[in-house]
Amino acid sequence: MKKKTYYYHEDMQDDFGTIAHNSKPLKDNFKYIHRNIFYRFFSFIVYYILAFPILWIVSKIVLGVKVKNKKYLRKELNKKEGVFFYSNHCHYYDAFLSHVFAGVPRRTYVLSHADPVNIPIIGTLVMMLGCLPLPNNMTNIRSFNKAMKELVNKGAMISIYPEGTLWPYYTGLRKFEKTSFKYAAMNNKPIVVCAETFRKPLFKWMKPRMNLTFSHVIRPKEGLSVNENADYFYEEAMKFWNKEVLNENNYKSHVYLPVKEEK
């Protein structure tokens, strides 16, 4: 595989994903949870019967995914316990990996920008697959928080990529705000941290193979405020990522260089 070079700016907020964002806001009073029995039936079919087996095969054959520490989720989470999943964001297809390898059999929902749900027909499909678009006004913020609380209280997994933007095959850690860890803290739910790393492919024409390493389940501490638990989650996640991502075994296949800005 030929190495590709990416140039990033000082704030490290560049997005190297292939899909351009149209920044179209959600409609007012956007419906996050559909209670229609037919919608819920087809959502089940699309999620478990159609998408899951296809995505599992793609993950194993195309991405070569190997999972480490899945046992922590089985042993340390109750079957119907809701949980928040946090991962670094360094692959085009990593949005569905939590569905396939971490959440199942519980439903998994992924925080996303609004663009996918604004596409006719496709928007309905991605919502059925677990897209949870970020709100853009006060009305939607209330609906978003209410939906998240309902879902996680029913045992769902909420998957979050705090870095926000995509840097393909990046083997470092980027700057990001602690804000997203407040979601788990305000709902008083545990988190699991995932480190996406890479290993050398068997053949030069292949892309790097992918590893997913899970942390132990990290629970909020009693007696701490929401902000204090959010800080605690952030610190524990960073400890884990520093150990697992900033590792000499994390195979580097792409080059990232800072933009030389004119003075």
SVG drawing of the C-alpha trace seen along z (x, -y; Angstrom):
<svg xmlns="http://www.w3.org/2000/svg" viewBox="-47 -37 55 50">
<polyline fill="none" stroke="black" stroke-width="0.4" points="0.0,0.0 1.4,-3.4 1.8,-5.8 -0.3,-8.9 0.6,-12.3 -1.9,-14.5 -1.2,-18.1 -3.0,-19.4 -3.4,-22.8 -2.3,-23.7 -5.8,-23.2 -5.8,-19.6 -9.5,-19.9 -9.0,-19.0 -11.4,-16.3 -9.9,-13.9 -13.1,-11.9 -14.3,-11.3 -17.8,-12.7 -18.1,-16.5 -20.3,-18.0 -23.2,-20.2 -23.8,-21.6 -27.6,-21.5 -29.2,-21.7 -31.8,-19.3 -35.4,-20.2 -37.0,-21.7 -38.5,-19.1 -36.5,-16.4 -37.8,-12.9 -35.0,-11.0 -37.1,-8.0 -39.7,-6.4 -42.5,-4.5 -44.4,-3.4 -44.7,0.4 -43.9,0.8 -40.9,-1.5 -39.6,0.5 -40.2,3.8 -38.3,2.8 -35.6,1.2 -35.0,4.6 -34.9,6.4 -32.4,3.8 -30.2,3.8 -30.0,7.4 -30.9,9.5 -29.5,7.4 -26.8,5.1 -25.1,7.0 -24.0,10.1 -22.8,8.0 -20.8,5.6 -19.3,8.5 -18.0,10.1 -16.7,6.7 -15.0,6.1 -13.3,9.5 -12.3,9.9 -11.8,6.3 -10.5,4.6 -9.0,7.7 -10.4,6.7 -9.1,8.5 -10.6,7.8 -8.8,7.8 -10.4,7.8 -14.0,8.4 -14.3,10.5 -14.3,7.3 -17.6,6.3 -19.2,9.7 -17.9,10.0 -18.2,6.4 -21.4,5.2 -24.9,6.5 -26.8,7.8 -29.3,4.9 -27.0,2.2 -26.6,-0.9 -23.0,-2.0 -21.1,-4.7 -18.4,-3.6 -15.5,-6.0 -13.0,-5.5 -10.3,-7.3 -11.4,-8.0 -9.0,-6.8 -10.9,-4.7 -13.5,-5.4 -15.7,-2.5 -15.1,-2.6 -18.5,-4.1 -20.1,-0.6 -17.4,1.4 -19.0,0.7 -22.2,2.2 -20.5,5.4 -17.9,6.1 -18.9,4.2 -22.6,3.6 -24.3,6.7 -26.8,8.0 -27.7,4.6 -28.6,1.9 -25.8,-0.6 -26.3,-4.3 -23.5,-6.4 -23.3,-10.2 -22.9,-11.9 -23.2,-15.2 -26.6,-15.8 -25.7,-15.3 -26.6,-11.6 -30.1,-12.0 -30.8,-14.9 -30.5,-12.7 -33.9,-11.5 -34.5,-7.7 -30.9,-7.3 -31.7,-9.4 -34.3,-6.9 -32.0,-4.0 -29.1,-5.4 -31.5,-6.2 -32.6,-2.6 -29.0,-1.6 -28.4,-3.7 -27.4,-7.2 -28.0,-9.7 -27.4,-13.1 -26.1,-16.0 -28.7,-18.7 -28.5,-22.2 -31.0,-24.2 -32.5,-24.3 -35.6,-22.3 -33.5,-19.6 -31.0,-19.6 -33.8,-18.8 -35.1,-16.0 -31.6,-14.7 -30.8,-14.5 -34.2,-12.9 -33.7,-10.3 -30.2,-9.5 -31.3,-9.0 -34.2,-6.8 -32.0,-4.6 -29.2,-4.1 -31.6,-3.4 -33.1,-0.6 -29.6,0.9 -28.3,-0.6 -24.7,-1.4 -24.0,-5.0 -20.9,-5.2 -18.9,-8.4 -15.8,-9.5 -14.5,-12.5 -12.0,-13.6 -15.0,-14.4 -13.1,-14.5 -11.6,-11.6 -7.8,-11.1 -7.4,-7.8 -4.8,-5.4 -3.5,-8.0 -1.4,-6.4 -1.3,-9.4 -3.7,-11.2 -5.4,-14.5 -6.6,-17.4 -10.3,-17.3 -12.6,-18.8 -13.7,-16.8 -17.3,-17.7 -18.4,-14.4 -17.5,-12.6 -20.2,-14.6 -22.9,-12.5 -21.9,-9.5 -21.5,-11.4 -24.9,-13.2 -26.6,-9.8 -24.6,-8.2 -23.5,-5.3 -20.3,-3.4 -18.0,-3.8 -15.8,-1.5 -12.8,-2.9 -11.6,-1.5 -8.2,-1.9 -8.2,-1.5 -4.7,-0.5 -3.2,1.2 -0.9,4.0 1.2,4.7 -0.7,6.4 0.4,9.7 0.8,8.3 2.0,4.9 -1.2,4.3 -3.4,4.7 -4.3,1.9 -3.2,2.2 -5.2,4.6 -7.1,3.3 -7.1,4.0 -9.7,3.0 -8.6,3.1 -11.2,2.6 -10.6,1.2 -12.1,2.5 -15.6,1.0 -15.1,-2.3 -17.9,-3.4 -18.7,-6.8 -17.5,-7.5 -20.0,-8.1 -19.9,-11.5 -18.5,-13.3 -20.4,-15.9 -21.3,-15.5 -18.3,-17.7 -16.0,-15.8 -17.0,-12.4 -16.7,-13.8 -13.1,-14.8 -12.5,-11.4 -13.7,-9.6 -11.6,-11.8 -8.4,-11.2 -9.0,-7.4 -9.6,-7.3 -6.5,-9.3 -4.4,-7.0 -5.7,-4.0 -5.2,-5.7 -1.7,-6.8 -0.8,-3.2 -2.5,-1.5 -2.5,-4.0 0.9,-5.6 2.5,-2.2 5.5,-1.1 3.4,1.8 0.8,-0.5 1.7,-0.2 2.3,-3.5 1.2,-3.6 0.3,-7.2 2.3,-10.4 0.8,-13.4 2.7,-16.7 1.8,-20.2 0.9,-22.9 3.6,-25.5 1.7,-28.7 3.1,-31.9 4.0,-34.6"/>
</svg>
